[in-house]
Amino acid sequence: MLNPIKNTKNRSSSRFLGLRRKTRLLTERPILSKNFDFLKENKGTVSSTYLESGIVKCTFSSYSTKRKAFAFGPTFDLAYVNMIKKFNEKYADHGKAI
């Protein structure tokens, strides 16, 4: 063995990779529209509940169209975006889905 002394750095805690992770996490998050057009177009209401483990459950229900959807996320914004995705997947074949 040429070099018995380990002199390499742990790459998982290096400054470069930490900064890269921070910038990637911030750029890949979906941005929530502040005007809630989804609720107006589907004639429904949204509610959220915070679970004990720190997870947010976002629920959509419409009494006029009788459609429901729910999703989970670490924040309300991400749960709301996930709920819209689930709604679109569920009702894609049932007429108008945004």
N, C-alpha and C positions, 0 to 999 in steps of 0.2 A: 504494500500500500504506500503510495507516494506521499500523501498528506493525511496523517492520522488525526489532525486537529480539524474539527468542524468549524469553519469560519463563514458559513453562508447565513444569510438572514432569513427569517421566517417571512415568506412573501405574503402570507394571509394578513399580516398586520402592518404591512409596509405603508408608507404615506401615499405613494403613487396609486396603489390599488384602492386604498380607502377613498381618495378623492375621486377616482374613476367610478366607484360604486355610488357615491353620493350624487354625482352628476347624472348617471344613468337612471337612478331611481327617480330623480326629480323630472327628467325629461320624458319618461315613459308613462307617467301618471296621466290618466284622462282628465280633461278639464271640464268641470260641470258648468253647463249654461245656467246663468243666474235667473232666467226668466221662466223656467219650468213650462216650456211649450208642450212638452209631452203630456202634461196633465190637462191642459186646455183642449188639445186635439182629441184625446181619448175620453174626455168628460169623466174624470175620476178624481180620487183623493189619494194622498200618500200619507203613510204614518210610519214612524220609526220607533223601535224599542232597543234599549241598550241591555245586552245580556251580561251576566255576571263575569264572564271571561273577557269582557272588553270588546265584544263584537257587536256590531250594529245590524239589526234586521230591519230592512226597508220593505214595506208592504204597499202595494197598489191595489185599489179596488174601484170598480165602476159599477154603479147601480143601473145606469141606463143601458150599458152594453153587456153587463153581467160577466165581465172579465176580471181576473185576478192574477197577480204575480207577486213573488217575493224573492229577495236575495239577501245575502250576507256580505259584510265587508268590514274592514278595520275602522273606517270613518263613514260618516253619512254620505259624503260625496261618492266614494267608491261603491258603497252599497246601492246608491241611487243609479249609478251607471250600470252596475251589474243587473239591477232589477229591470232596466230598460232592455238590456240584451236578452235576458230570460223571457221577457214579454214578447219581444220580436221573434224569438225562436218558437215560442209556444203558439202564437197566433199568426204565424207567417202565412199559413194556408187558409185562414178564416177571414179573408177580406183585408181591410186596411190595417196595416201594421207599420209603424214608423221606423 
